[in-house]
């Protein structure tokens, strides 16, 4: 239920899966160039959540055979999901997957500052409790910039915290149930990988031939200082991911900062969107609170 509406603040208290789709739509962030639904960063499309990022003017047409006739449908394309970020204790379940339980949940959209805030407590299958606070924005000042900051606290345990940060280009246009029998695949993987501390992914719409690129720089902080962590990298067609591990003690804050660059081949004065996104993400200044928003 809506718990607080005053001035510029729109807030929800409580975890209600049946209302999550509505909340994701109402609390989405955009700047006229790109918009992202307010899906939980750990979520994939599963009937409760529907991550969606959309670029203005990026459409694609697919053909389907219906009752012996070929019909064409043109859609605003669901672009790669740049939000994908999750957490677990070593050996436990990832947040958002079976084996985790939401204990408390609060979400609020600050429409004046253009920031979406989420505070969640969850418990894994071993009884370990986490506190998670997240802030995200899509910049009005720089239309290619988006960012997600996650603060994680191990409430009742010590051990190894594992962090995943990914870009998922295997997403489909299947948010509307009545259209799922039609073609929902609009993206073809082009390239992806890592460039220093940056992961990147480039895809192309399979009919309109628009290339879309996302690049993400993820950094982990403890006590305000960036940590030099080894990470495992996972790459497959349309998907790239980094896995980090950090020792934590109960009550200690770990901050994960994910800064993202988003470009398409429709952008003026660039030669190639993948190159532009990688270069931009590598060089943008931080930290989160100093990034340009509006």
MITORTOR-340641 format. One record per residue: residue number from 1; residue in one letter; y, x, z of N, C-alpha, C, O in turn. Coordinates in steps of 0.1 Angstrom, whole numbers. Layout:
// residues N
(NUM; 'A'; (Y; X; Z); (Y; X; Z); (Y; X; Z); (Y; X; Z))
...
***
This chain:
// residues 294
(1; 'X'; (-12; 8; 0); (0; 0; 0); (12; 9; 0); (12; 20; 4))
(2; 'X'; (24; 3; -5); (36; 10; -4); (41; 10; 10); (43; -1; 16))
(3; 'X'; (44; 22; 15); (48; 22; 29); (63; 24; 31); (68; 22; 42))
(4; 'X'; (70; 29; 21); (84; 33; 23); (91; 33; 10); (88; 42; 1))
(5; 'X'; (101; 25; 8); (109; 26; -4); (124; 25; 1); (128; 15; 6))
(6; 'X'; (131; 36; 0); (145; 36; 4); (152; 47; -4); (148; 58; -5))
(7; 'X'; (164; 43; -9); (171; 53; -17); (163; 58; -29); (159; 50; -38))
(8; 'X'; (161; 71; -29); (154; 77; -40); (139; 80; -38); (133; 86; -46))
(9; 'X'; (134; 75; -26); (120; 79; -23); (111; 67; -25); (114; 56; -21))
(10; 'X'; (100; 70; -31); (89; 60; -33); (76; 66; -27); (72; 77; -32))
(11; 'X'; (71; 59; -17); (60; 65; -10); (48; 56; -8); (50; 44; -7))
(12; 'X'; (36; 62; -6); (24; 55; -4); (17; 62; 8); (17; 74; 9))
(13; 'X'; (11; 54; 17); (2; 59; 27); (-12; 53; 25); (-13; 41; 22))
(14; 'X'; (-22; 61; 28); (-35; 57; 27); (-42; 60; 14); (-35; 60; 4))
(15; 'X'; (-55; 62; 14); (-63; 65; 2); (-69; 52; -2); (-78; 47; 5))
(16; 'X'; (-65; 47; -14); (-71; 35; -19); (-75; 37; -34); (-67; 35; -43))
(17; 'X'; (-87; 41; -36); (-92; 45; -50); (-89; 34; -60); (-86; 38; -72))
(18; 'X'; (-90; 22; -57); (-88; 11; -67); (-74; 10; -72); (-72; 4; -82))
(19; 'X'; (-64; 16; -64); (-50; 16; -68); (-46; 29; -74); (-34; 31; -78))
(20; 'X'; (-55; 39; -75); (-51; 52; -79); (-45; 52; -93); (-35; 60; -96))
(21; 'X'; (-51; 45; -102); (-46; 45; -116); (-31; 40; -117); (-23; 46; -124))
(22; 'X'; (-28; 30; -109); (-15; 24; -109); (-5; 35; -103); (6; 37; -108))
(23; 'X'; (-9; 41; -92); (0; 51; -86); (2; 63; -95); (13; 69; -95))
(24; 'X'; (-9; 67; -102); (-7; 78; -111); (3; 75; -122); (11; 84; -126))
(25; 'X'; (4; 63; -127); (14; 59; -137); (28; 58; -131); (37; 64; -137))
(26; 'X'; (29; 52; -119); (42; 50; -114); (49; 63; -109); (61; 64; -108))
(27; 'X'; (41; 72; -105); (46; 85; -99); (45; 96; -109); (47; 108; -105))
(28; 'X'; (43; 94; -121); (43; 104; -131); (57; 111; -133); (67; 106; -129))
(29; 'X'; (56; 124; -137); (68; 132; -139); (70; 135; -154); (61; 139; -161))
(30; 'X'; (83; 135; -158); (85; 138; -172); (100; 143; -174); (108; 141; -165))
(31; 'X'; (103; 148; -186); (116; 153; -189); (121; 150; -203); (131; 155; -207))
(32; 'X'; (114; 141; -210); (118; 138; -223); (111; 146; -234); (109; 142; -245))
(33; 'X'; (105; 157; -230); (97; 166; -239); (83; 165; -235); (74; 163; -244))
(34; 'X'; (79; 165; -222); (65; 164; -218); (65; 155; -205); (74; 156; -197))
(35; 'X'; (54; 148; -203); (52; 140; -191); (38; 141; -186); (29; 143; -194))
(36; 'X'; (36; 141; -173); (23; 143; -167); (21; 132; -157); (30; 130; -148))
(37; 'X'; (10; 125; -158); (6; 115; -148); (4; 121; -134); (2; 133; -133))
(38; 'X'; (5; 113; -124); (4; 118; -110); (-10; 119; -105); (-12; 115; -93))
(39; 'X'; (-19; 123; -113); (-33; 124; -109); (-34; 136; -99); (-27; 145; -100))
(40; 'X'; (-43; 135; -90); (-46; 146; -80); (-50; 158; -88); (-57; 157; -98))
(41; 'X'; (-45; 170; -84); (-47; 182; -92); (-62; 185; -94); (-66; 191; -104))
(42; 'X'; (-70; 181; -84); (-85; 184; -85); (-92; 175; -93); (-104; 177; -96))
(43; 'X'; (-86; 164; -98); (-93; 153; -105); (-96; 155; -119); (-89; 163; -126))
(44; 'X'; (-107; 149; -124); (-110; 147; -138); (-111; 132; -140); (-112; 125; -131))
(45; 'X'; (-111; 128; -153); (-113; 114; -156); (-126; 109; -151); (-137; 113; -156))
(46; 'X'; (-126; 100; -142); (-139; 95; -136); (-139; 81; -132); (-148; 76; -124))
(47; 'X'; (-130; 73; -137); (-129; 59; -134); (-119; 56; -123); (-114; 45; -122))
(48; 'X'; (-117; 66; -114); (-107; 64; -104); (-94; 71; -108); (-83; 66; -108))
(49; 'X'; (-95; 84; -113); (-84; 92; -117); (-84; 93; -132); (-94; 91; -139))
(50; 'X'; (-72; 95; -138); (-71; 98; -152); (-59; 108; -154); (-48; 104; -156))
(51; 'X'; (-63; 121; -154); (-52; 131; -157); (-47; 129; -171); (-55; 127; -180))
(52; 'X'; (-34; 130; -173); (-28; 128; -186); (-15; 136; -187); (-6; 134; -179))
(53; 'X'; (-14; 144; -198); (-2; 150; -201); (2; 147; -216); (-7; 148; -224))
(54; 'X'; (14; 143; -218); (18; 138; -232); (31; 145; -236); (40; 146; -229))
(55; 'X'; (31; 149; -249); (43; 155; -255); (49; 144; -264); (43; 137; -271))
(56; 'X'; (63; 144; -263); (70; 134; -272); (68; 138; -286); (69; 149; -291))
(57; 'X'; (64; 128; -294); (62; 130; -308); (49; 136; -313); (47; 138; -325))
(58; 'X'; (40; 138; -303); (27; 144; -307); (16; 133; -308); (11; 128; -298))
(59; 'X'; (14; 128; -320); (4; 118; -322); (-8; 123; -331); (-7; 133; -337))
(60; 'X'; (-18; 115; -331); (-30; 119; -339); (-37; 106; -343); (-37; 96; -335))
(61; 'X'; (-43; 106; -355); (-50; 94; -360); (-65; 97; -362); (-69; 107; -367))
(62; 'X'; (-73; 88; -357); (-88; 89; -359); (-93; 76; -366); (-87; 66; -365))
(63; 'X'; (-104; 78; -373); (-110; 67; -381); (-123; 63; -373); (-130; 72; -368))
(64; 'X'; (-126; 50; -373); (-138; 45; -368); (-143; 34; -377); (-136; 27; -384))
(65; 'X'; (-157; 32; -376); (-163; 21; -384); (-165; 10; -374); (-172; 11; -364))
(66; 'X'; (-159; -2; -377); (-160; -14; -369); (-165; -25; -377); (-157; -29; -386))
(67; 'X'; (-176; -31; -375); (-182; -42; -382); (-182; -39; -397); (-179; -48; -405))
(68; 'X'; (-186; -27; -401); (-187; -23; -415); (-174; -19; -422); (-174; -17; -434))
(69; 'X'; (-163; -19; -414); (-150; -15; -420); (-145; -3; -413); (-147; -1; -401))
(70; 'X'; (-138; 5; -421); (-132; 17; -415); (-118; 13; -410); (-110; 9; -418))
(71; 'X'; (-115; 16; -397); (-102; 13; -392); (-96; 26; -387); (-103; 35; -382))
(72; 'X'; (-83; 26; -387); (-76; 38; -382); (-68; 35; -370); (-61; 24; -370))
(73; 'X'; (-68; 43; -360); (-59; 41; -348); (-52; 54; -345); (-57; 65; -345))
(74; 'X'; (-39; 53; -343); (-30; 64; -341); (-26; 64; -326); (-22; 53; -321))
(75; 'X'; (-27; 75; -319); (-25; 75; -305); (-15; 87; -301); (-15; 97; -308))
(76; 'X'; (-8; 85; -290); (-1; 95; -283); (-12; 104; -277); (-20; 99; -269))
(77; 'X'; (-12; 117; -280); (-24; 125; -276); (-23; 129; -261); (-13; 134; -256))
(78; 'X'; (-34; 128; -255); (-36; 134; -241); (-38; 149; -243); (-49; 153; -248))
(79; 'X'; (-29; 157; -238); (-29; 171; -240); (-37; 178; -229); (-40; 171; -219))
(80; 'X'; (-39; 191; -230); (-47; 198; -220); (-41; 196; -206); (-29; 196; -204))
(81; 'X'; (-50; 194; -196); (-46; 192; -183); (-43; 205; -176); (-52; 213; -173))
(82; 'X'; (-31; 207; -173); (-26; 220; -167); (-27; 220; -152); (-26; 230; -145))
(83; 'X'; (-29; 208; -146); (-28; 206; -131); (-41; 212; -124); (-40; 216; -113))
(84; 'X'; (-52; 212; -131); (-65; 214; -125); (-66; 225; -115); (-65; 237; -119))
(85; 'X'; (-66; 222; -102); (-66; 231; -91); (-74; 225; -80); (-72; 213; -76))
(86; 'X'; (-83; 233; -73); (-91; 227; -63); (-95; 238; -52); (-92; 250; -55))
(87; 'X'; (-101; 234; -41); (-103; 242; -30); (-117; 239; -24); (-121; 227; -24))
(88; 'X'; (-123; 249; -18); (-135; 247; -10); (-137; 259; 0); (-132; 270; -3))
(89; 'X'; (-145; 256; 10); (-150; 267; 18); (-162; 272; 12); (-169; 265; 5))
(90; 'X'; (-165; 285; 13); (-176; 291; 7); (-189; 283; 10); (-192; 281; 22))
(91; 'X'; (-196; 279; 0); (-209; 272; 1); (-207; 257; 3); (-217; 249; 3))
(92; 'X'; (-194; 252; 3); (-192; 238; 5); (-189; 231; -8); (-190; 237; -19))
(93; 'X'; (-185; 219; -7); (-181; 211; -19); (-167; 213; -23); (-158; 214; -14))
(94; 'X'; (-164; 213; -36); (-150; 213; -40); (-143; 200; -37); (-149; 189; -38))
(95; 'X'; (-130; 200; -33); (-123; 188; -31); (-123; 180; -44); (-121; 186; -55))
(96; 'X'; (-126; 167; -43); (-126; 159; -55); (-141; 157; -60); (-143; 148; -69))
(97; 'X'; (-150; 164; -55); (-164; 163; -59); (-172; 156; -47); (-167; 156; -36))
(98; 'X'; (-184; 152; -51); (-193; 146; -41); (-195; 155; -29); (-198; 167; -31))
(99; 'X'; (-194; 150; -17); (-196; 158; -5); (-183; 160; 3); (-183; 166; 14))
(100; 'X'; (-171; 156; -3); (-159; 157; 4); (-154; 143; 8); (-156; 133; 0))
(101; 'X'; (-147; 142; 19); (-142; 129; 24); (-128; 130; 27); (-123; 139; 34))
(102; 'X'; (-120; 121; 22); (-105; 120; 25); (-103; 114; 38); (-108; 102; 41))
(103; 'X'; (-97; 121; 47); (-94; 116; 61); (-80; 109; 62); (-79; 99; 68))
(104; 'X'; (-70; 115; 56); (-57; 110; 56); (-50; 114; 43); (-54; 124; 37))
(105; 'X'; (-42; 105; 38); (-35; 107; 25); (-22; 101; 25); (-20; 90; 29))
(106; 'X'; (-12; 108; 20); (2; 104; 18); (7; 110; 5); (5; 121; 2))
(107; 'X'; (14; 101; -2); (20; 106; -15); (34; 100; -16); (36; 88; -13))
(108; 'X'; (44; 109; -20); (57; 104; -22); (64; 110; -34); (62; 122; -36))
(109; 'X'; (71; 102; -41); (79; 107; -52); (94; 107; -49); (100; 97; -46))
(110; 'X'; (100; 119; -49); (114; 121; -46); (121; 120; -60); (121; 130; -67))
(111; 'X'; (126; 109; -63); (132; 107; -76); (145; 114; -78); (149; 117; -89))
(112; 'X'; (152; 117; -67); (165; 124; -68); (162; 139; -72); (169; 144; -81))
(113; 'X'; (152; 145; -66); (149; 159; -69); (138; 161; -79); (136; 172; -84))
(114; 'X'; (132; 150; -83); (121; 151; -93); (109; 158; -89); (103; 166; -96))
(115; 'X'; (105; 156; -76); (94; 163; -70); (84; 153; -65); (88; 143; -58))
(116; 'X'; (71; 155; -68); (60; 147; -63); (54; 155; -51); (49; 166; -53))
(117; 'X'; (52; 148; -40); (46; 155; -28); (34; 147; -24); (33; 135; -25))
(118; 'X'; (24; 155; -21); (11; 149; -16); (6; 157; -4); (6; 169; -4))
(119; 'X'; (2; 149; 7); (-3; 155; 19); (-17; 148; 22); (-18; 136; 23))
(120; 'X'; (-27; 156; 23); (-41; 151; 24); (-49; 159; 34); (-48; 172; 34))
(121; 'X'; (-56; 153; 43); (-66; 160; 51); (-80; 156; 45); (-82; 144; 43))
(122; 'X'; (-89; 165; 44); (-102; 162; 39); (-113; 170; 46); (-110; 181; 52))
(123; 'X'; (-125; 165; 46); (-136; 172; 53); (-147; 174; 43); (-150; 165; 35))
(124; 'X'; (-153; 186; 44); (-164; 189; 34); (-178; 185; 40); (-178; 180; 51))
(125; 'X'; (-188; 188; 33); (-202; 184; 37); (-207; 192; 49); (-217; 188; 54))
(126; 'X'; (-200; 202; 53); (-204; 210; 65); (-195; 207; 77); (-196; 213; 87))
(127; 'X'; (-186; 196; 76); (-178; 192; 87); (-165; 200; 88); (-158; 199; 98))
(128; 'X'; (-162; 209; 78); (-150; 217; 79); (-138; 209; 74); (-139; 203; 63))
(129; 'X'; (-127; 209; 81); (-116; 201; 78); (-104; 209; 72); (-102; 220; 78))
(130; 'X'; (-98; 205; 62); (-87; 211; 55); (-75; 203; 56); (-75; 190; 56))
(131; 'X'; (-63; 209; 57); (-50; 203; 55); (-45; 208; 42); (-45; 220; 39))
(132; 'X'; (-40; 199; 33); (-35; 202; 20); (-22; 196; 18); (-21; 183; 19))
(133; 'X'; (-11; 203; 15); (2; 198; 11); (5; 204; -3); (4; 216; -5))
(134; 'X'; (9; 195; -12); (12; 199; -26); (25; 194; -30); (29; 182; -27))
(135; 'X'; (32; 202; -38); (45; 198; -45); (44; 201; -59); (38; 212; -63))
(136; 'X'; (49; 193; -68); (49; 196; -82); (62; 190; -89); (68; 181; -83))
(137; 'X'; (65; 196; -100); (76; 191; -108); (74; 195; -122); (67; 204; -126))
(138; 'X'; (81; 187; -131); (83; 190; -145); (98; 192; -147); (105; 182; -145))
(139; 'X'; (102; 203; -151); (116; 207; -151); (125; 199; -161); (121; 198; -172))
(140; 'X'; (136; 194; -156); (146; 188; -165); (154; 199; -172); (159; 198; -183))
(141; 'X'; (157; 210; -165); (165; 221; -170); (158; 228; -181); (164; 232; -191))
(142; 'X'; (146; 232; -179); (138; 239; -189); (126; 230; -193); (116; 229; -185))
(143; 'X'; (126; 224; -204); (116; 214; -207); (102; 220; -209); (92; 212; -208))
(144; 'X'; (101; 233; -210); (87; 239; -211); (81; 243; -198); (70; 248; -198))
(145; 'X'; (88; 240; -187); (83; 245; -174); (78; 234; -165); (84; 223; -164))
(146; 'X'; (66; 237; -159); (61; 228; -149); (55; 237; -138); (52; 248; -141))
(147; 'X'; (53; 231; -126); (48; 240; -115); (41; 231; -104); (45; 219; -102))
(148; 'X'; (32; 237; -98); (24; 231; -87); (23; 241; -76); (19; 252; -78))
(149; 'X'; (27; 237; -64); (25; 245; -52); (16; 238; -42); (18; 226; -39))
(150; 'X'; (6; 245; -37); (-4; 240; -28); (-4; 248; -15); (-5; 261; -16))
(151; 'X'; (-3; 242; -4); (-4; 249; 9); (-17; 244; 16); (-18; 232; 19))
(152; 'X'; (-26; 253; 19); (-39; 249; 24); (-40; 255; 38); (-37; 267; 41))
(153; 'X'; (-45; 247; 48); (-48; 252; 61); (-62; 249; 65); (-66; 237; 64))
(154; 'X'; (-69; 259; 70); (-83; 256; 76); (-81; 251; 90); (-77; 259; 99))
(155; 'X'; (-84; 238; 92); (-80; 232; 105); (-90; 236; 116); (-85; 238; 127))
(156; 'X'; (-103; 236; 113); (-113; 238; 124); (-123; 249; 120); (-134; 248; 126))
(157; 'X'; (-120; 258; 112); (-130; 268; 107); (-123; 281; 103); (-112; 281; 100))
(158; 'X'; (-131; 292; 103); (-128; 305; 98); (-138; 308; 87); (-149; 304; 87))
(159; 'X'; (-133; 316; 77); (-142; 320; 67); (-136; 322; 54); (-124; 326; 53))
(160; 'X'; (-143; 320; 43); (-138; 323; 30); (-133; 310; 23); (-141; 301; 21))
(161; 'X'; (-121; 310; 19); (-115; 299; 11); (-116; 303; -3); (-112; 314; -8))
(162; 'X'; (-122; 294; -11); (-122; 296; -26); (-113; 287; -33); (-111; 275; -29))
(163; 'X'; (-106; 292; -43); (-96; 285; -51); (-99; 285; -65); (-102; 296; -71))
(164; 'X'; (-98; 274; -72); (-100; 274; -87); (-87; 269; -93); (-81; 259; -88))
(165; 'X'; (-83; 275; -104); (-71; 272; -111); (-75; 272; -126); (-79; 282; -131))
(166; 'X'; (-73; 261; -133); (-78; 259; -146); (-69; 252; -155); (-59; 245; -151))
(167; 'X'; (-71; 253; -168); (-65; 245; -179); (-77; 239; -186); (-85; 246; -191))
(168; 'X'; (-76; 226; -187); (-88; 218; -193); (-83; 212; -206); (-76; 202; -206))
(169; 'X'; (-88; 217; -217); (-85; 211; -230); (-96; 202; -236); (-96; 198; -247))
(170; 'X'; (-106; 199; -227); (-117; 190; -232); (-114; 175; -229); (-122; 166; -230))
(171; 'X'; (-101; 172; -225); (-97; 159; -221); (-97; 150; -234); (-97; 155; -245))
(172; 'X'; (-98; 137; -231); (-99; 127; -242); (-89; 116; -240); (-84; 115; -229))
(173; 'X'; (-87; 108; -250); (-79; 96; -248); (-88; 84; -245); (-91; 76; -253))
(174; 'X'; (-92; 83; -232); (-101; 72; -228); (-96; 65; -215); (-104; 60; -207))
(175; 'X'; (-82; 65; -214); (-77; 58; -202); (-77; 43; -203); (-76; 37; -192))
(176; 'X'; (-78; 37; -215); (-78; 22; -216); (-92; 18; -219); (-98; 22; -230))
(177; 'X'; (-98; 10; -210); (-112; 7; -211); (-116; 0; -225); (-127; 3; -230))
(178; 'X'; (-108; -9; -230); (-111; -16; -241); (-111; -8; -254); (-116; -13; -264))
(179; 'X'; (-106; 4; -254); (-106; 13; -266); (-116; 24; -265); (-117; 32; -274))
(180; 'X'; (-124; 24; -254); (-134; 35; -253); (-145; 35; -263); (-151; 46; -265))
(181; 'X'; (-147; 24; -270); (-158; 24; -280); (-153; 30; -293); (-160; 33; -302))
(182; 'X'; (-139; 32; -294); (-134; 39; -305); (-133; 54; -303); (-136; 59; -292))
(183; 'X'; (-129; 61; -313); (-128; 76; -312); (-118; 80; -302); (-106; 75; -302))
(184; 'X'; (-121; 88; -293); (-112; 93; -282); (-110; 108; -282); (-102; 113; -275))
(185; 'X'; (-117; 115; -291); (-115; 130; -292); (-104; 133; -302); (-106; 131; -314))
(186; 'X'; (-93; 139; -297); (-82; 142; -306); (-80; 157; -307); (-72; 162; -315))
(187; 'X'; (-86; 165; -299); (-83; 179; -298); (-94; 188; -302); (-106; 186; -299))
(188; 'X'; (-91; 199; -310); (-100; 209; -314); (-96; 222; -307); (-84; 226; -309))
(189; 'X'; (-105; 229; -300); (-101; 242; -294); (-97; 252; -305); (-104; 253; -315))
(190; 'X'; (-87; 260; -302); (-83; 271; -311); (-85; 284; -305); (-92; 293; -311))
(191; 'X'; (-80; 286; -293); (-82; 299; -287); (-79; 298; -272); (-73; 288; -268))
(192; 'X'; (-82; 308; -264); (-79; 307; -250); (-84; 320; -244); (-92; 328; -249))
(193; 'X'; (-79; 323; -232); (-83; 335; -225); (-74; 338; -214); (-68; 330; -208))
(194; 'X'; (-74; 351; -211); (-65; 357; -200); (-56; 368; -205); (-60; 375; -215))
(195; 'X'; (-45; 369; -200); (-35; 379; -203); (-29; 384; -190); (-19; 378; -186))
(196; 'X'; (-35; 394; -185); (-30; 399; -171); (-34; 388; -161); (-45; 384; -160))
(197; 'X'; (-24; 383; -154); (-26; 373; -144); (-25; 359; -149); (-25; 349; -142))
(198; 'X'; (-23; 358; -162); (-20; 345; -169); (-33; 340; -176); (-40; 348; -183))
(199; 'X'; (-37; 327; -174); (-47; 321; -183); (-40; 312; -193); (-29; 307; -190))
(200; 'X'; (-46; 311; -204); (-39; 303; -215); (-49; 296; -224); (-61; 300; -225))
(201; 'X'; (-45; 285; -230); (-53; 277; -239); (-45; 271; -250); (-34; 267; -248))
(202; 'X'; (-51; 272; -262); (-44; 266; -273); (-54; 257; -280); (-65; 260; -283))
(203; 'X'; (-49; 244; -284); (-58; 235; -291); (-50; 229; -302); (-38; 232; -304))
(204; 'X'; (-56; 222; -311); (-50; 216; -323); (-54; 201; -324); (-66; 198; -323))
(205; 'X'; (-45; 192; -327); (-49; 178; -330); (-57; 178; -343); (-53; 185; -352))
(206; 'X'; (-68; 170; -343); (-77; 172; -354); (-74; 164; -367); (-81; 165; -377))
(207; 'X'; (-63; 157; -367); (-58; 151; -379); (-44; 154; -383); (-41; 158; -394))
(208; 'X'; (-35; 154; -373); (-21; 157; -375); (-18; 172; -375); (-7; 176; -379))
(209; 'X'; (-27; 180; -370); (-26; 195; -370); (-14; 200; -362); (-8; 209; -367))
(210; 'X'; (-12; 194; -351); (-2; 199; -342); (-9; 208; -332); (-19; 204; -325))
(211; 'X'; (-4; 220; -330); (-10; 229; -320); (-3; 228; -307); (10; 227; -306))
(212; 'X'; (-10; 228; -296); (-5; 226; -283); (-10; 238; -274); (-22; 241; -275))
(213; 'X'; (-1; 244; -267); (-5; 256; -259); (0; 254; -244); (11; 249; -242))
(214; 'X'; (-8; 258; -235); (-5; 258; -221); (-9; 272; -215); (-20; 277; -218))
(215; 'X'; (0; 278; -207); (-3; 290; -200); (1; 289; -186); (11; 283; -183))
(216; 'X'; (-8; 294; -177); (-5; 293; -162); (-7; 306; -155); (-16; 313; -158))
(217; 'X'; (3; 309; -147); (2; 320; -138); (0; 315; -124); (9; 308; -118))
(218; 'X'; (-11; 319; -118); (-14; 315; -104); (-14; 327; -95); (-20; 337; -97))
(219; 'X'; (-6; 325; -84); (-5; 336; -74); (-8; 330; -60); (-5; 318; -57))
(220; 'X'; (-14; 338; -51); (-18; 333; -38); (-10; 341; -28); (-9; 354; -29))
(221; 'X'; (-5; 334; -18); (4; 341; -8); (-2; 338; 7); (-7; 327; 9))
(222; 'X'; (0; 348; 15); (-2; 346; 29); (9; 353; 37); (13; 364; 34))
(223; 'X'; (15; 345; 47); (26; 350; 54); (38; 354; 45); (45; 364; 48))
(224; 'X'; (39; 347; 34); (50; 349; 25); (49; 361; 15); (57; 363; 7))
(225; 'X'; (37; 367; 16); (35; 379; 8); (24; 376; -3); (14; 370; 1))
(226; 'X'; (26; 380; -15); (15; 378; -25); (3; 387; -22); (5; 398; -18))
(227; 'X'; (-9; 381; -24); (-21; 388; -22); (-26; 394; -35); (-26; 387; -45))
(228; 'X'; (-31; 406; -34); (-38; 412; -46); (-53; 409; -45); (-60; 415; -38))
(229; 'X'; (-57; 399; -52); (-71; 394; -52); (-78; 396; -65); (-72; 393; -76))
(230; 'X'; (-90; 400; -64); (-99; 399; -76); (-102; 385; -79); (-102; 376; -70))
(231; 'X'; (-103; 382; -92); (-107; 368; -96); (-118; 368; -106); (-118; 377; -115))
(232; 'X'; (-126; 358; -106); (-136; 356; -116); (-130; 347; -127); (-123; 337; -124))
(233; 'X'; (-132; 350; -139); (-127; 342; -150); (-138; 335; -158); (-148; 341; -161))
(234; 'X'; (-136; 322; -161); (-146; 314; -168); (-139; 309; -180); (-129; 303; -180))
(235; 'X'; (-145; 312; -192); (-140; 307; -204); (-151; 300; -213); (-162; 305; -214))
(236; 'X'; (-148; 289; -218); (-156; 282; -228); (-147; 274; -237); (-135; 273; -235))
(237; 'X'; (-153; 268; -248); (-145; 261; -257); (-136; 250; -250); (-141; 241; -244))
(238; 'X'; (-123; 252; -252); (-114; 242; -246); (-112; 242; -231); (-107; 233; -226))
(239; 'X'; (-116; 253; -225); (-115; 254; -210); (-114; 268; -206); (-121; 277; -211))
(240; 'X'; (-104; 271; -196); (-103; 284; -191); (-100; 283; -176); (-92; 274; -172))
(241; 'X'; (-106; 291; -168); (-105; 290; -153); (-104; 303; -146); (-111; 313; -151))
(242; 'X'; (-97; 304; -135); (-98; 315; -126); (-103; 310; -112); (-100; 299; -108))
(243; 'X'; (-111; 319; -106); (-117; 316; -93); (-112; 327; -83); (-115; 339; -86))
(244; 'X'; (-105; 324; -73); (-101; 333; -63); (-108; 331; -49); (-112; 319; -47))
(245; 'X'; (-109; 341; -41); (-115; 340; -28); (-106; 348; -18); (-102; 359; -21))
(246; 'X'; (-103; 341; -6); (-95; 348; 4); (-100; 344; 18); (-103; 332; 20))
(247; 'X'; (-101; 354; 27); (-105; 351; 40); (-94; 344; 48); (-82; 348; 47))
(248; 'X'; (-98; 334; 56); (-88; 326; 63); (-93; 324; 78); (-105; 325; 80))
(249; 'X'; (-83; 322; 87); (-87; 318; 101); (-80; 305; 103); (-70; 301; 97))
(250; 'X'; (-86; 298; 113); (-81; 284; 115); (-66; 284; 119); (-61; 293; 126))
(251; 'X'; (-59; 275; 113); (-44; 274; 115); (-36; 282; 106); (-23; 281; 106))
(252; 'X'; (-42; 290; 98); (-34; 299; 89); (-31; 293; 76); (-40; 286; 70))
(253; 'X'; (-19; 294; 71); (-14; 288; 58); (-17; 298; 47); (-14; 310; 47))
(254; 'X'; (-23; 292; 36); (-24; 299; 24); (-17; 291; 13); (-19; 279; 12))
(255; 'X'; (-8; 298; 6); (0; 291; -4); (-5; 295; -18); (-6; 307; -21))
(256; 'X'; (-7; 286; -27); (-12; 288; -41); (-1; 283; -50); (2; 271; -50))
(257; 'X'; (5; 292; -58); (16; 288; -67); (11; 289; -81); (7; 300; -86))
(258; 'X'; (12; 278; -88); (8; 277; -102); (20; 273; -111); (25; 262; -110))
(259; 'X'; (25; 283; -119); (36; 281; -128); (31; 280; -142); (23; 289; -146))
(260; 'X'; (36; 270; -149); (30; 266; -162); (40; 266; -173); (51; 261; -171))
(261; 'X'; (37; 271; -185); (45; 270; -197); (38; 261; -207); (26; 263; -209))
(262; 'X'; (45; 252; -213); (40; 242; -223); (48; 243; -236); (60; 241; -236))
(263; 'X'; (41; 245; -247); (47; 245; -260); (38; 238; -270); (26; 237; -268))
(264; 'X'; (45; 234; -281); (37; 229; -293); (43; 236; -306); (53; 242; -306))
(265; 'X'; (35; 234; -316); (39; 239; -329); (51; 232; -335); (57; 236; -345))
(266; 'X'; (55; 220; -329); (66; 213; -334); (79; 218; -328); (90; 214; -332))
(267; 'X'; (78; 228; -318); (91; 233; -312); (98; 242; -323); (92; 249; -330))
(268; 'X'; (111; 241; -323); (119; 250; -332); (120; 264; -327); (119; 267; -315))
(269; 'X'; (121; 273; -337); (124; 287; -334); (114; 295; -327); (117; 304; -319))
(270; 'X'; (101; 291; -329); (90; 299; -324); (80; 301; -335); (79; 293; -345))
(271; 'X'; (73; 312; -334); (63; 315; -345); (49; 309; -342); (42; 305; -351))
(272; 'X'; (45; 309; -329); (32; 305; -325); (32; 300; -311); (36; 308; -302))
(273; 'X'; (28; 288; -308); (29; 282; -294); (21; 290; -284); (26; 291; -272))
(274; 'X'; (9; 295; -287); (1; 302; -277); (8; 314; -273); (8; 318; -261))
(275; 'X'; (13; 322; -282); (20; 334; -279); (33; 331; -270); (35; 338; -261))
(276; 'X'; (40; 321; -274); (52; 317; -267); (49; 313; -252); (56; 318; -243))
(277; 'X'; (38; 305; -251); (34; 301; -237); (30; 313; -229); (34; 313; -217))
(278; 'X'; (22; 322; -234); (18; 333; -226); (29; 342; -222); (30; 347; -211))
(279; 'X'; (38; 345; -232); (50; 353; -229); (59; 347; -218); (63; 353; -209))
(280; 'X'; (61; 334; -219); (70; 327; -210); (64; 327; -196); (71; 330; -186))
(281; 'X'; (51; 323; -195); (44; 323; -182); (44; 336; -175); (44; 337; -163))
(282; 'X'; (42; 347; -183); (42; 360; -177); (55; 365; -171); (55; 373; -162))
(283; 'X'; (66; 359; -177); (79; 365; -173); (88; 355; -165); (99; 360; -160))
(284; 'X'; (84; 343; -163); (93; 334; -156); (94; 338; -141); (84; 343; -135))
(285; 'X'; (105; 337; -136); (108; 341; -122); (102; 330; -113); (101; 319; -116))
(286; 'X'; (100; 334; -100); (96; 325; -90); (103; 329; -77); (113; 337; -78))
(287; 'X'; (100; 324; -66); (89; 315; -63); (92; 301; -66); (102; 298; -72))
(288; 'X'; (83; 292; -62); (85; 278; -65); (98; 272; -62); (104; 265; -70))
(289; 'X'; (104; 275; -50); (116; 269; -46); (128; 274; -54); (139; 268; -53))
(290; 'X'; (127; 285; -61); (138; 290; -69); (137; 287; -84); (145; 291; -91))
(291; 'X'; (126; 280; -88); (125; 276; -102); (135; 265; -106); (137; 256; -97))
(292; 'X'; (140; 266; -118); (150; 255; -122); (143; 242; -124); (133; 241; -131))
(293; 'X'; (149; 231; -118); (143; 218; -119); (152; 208; -127); (147; 201; -135))
(294; 'X'; (165; 209; -123); (174; 198; -130); (188; 204; -131); (197; 197; -136))
***
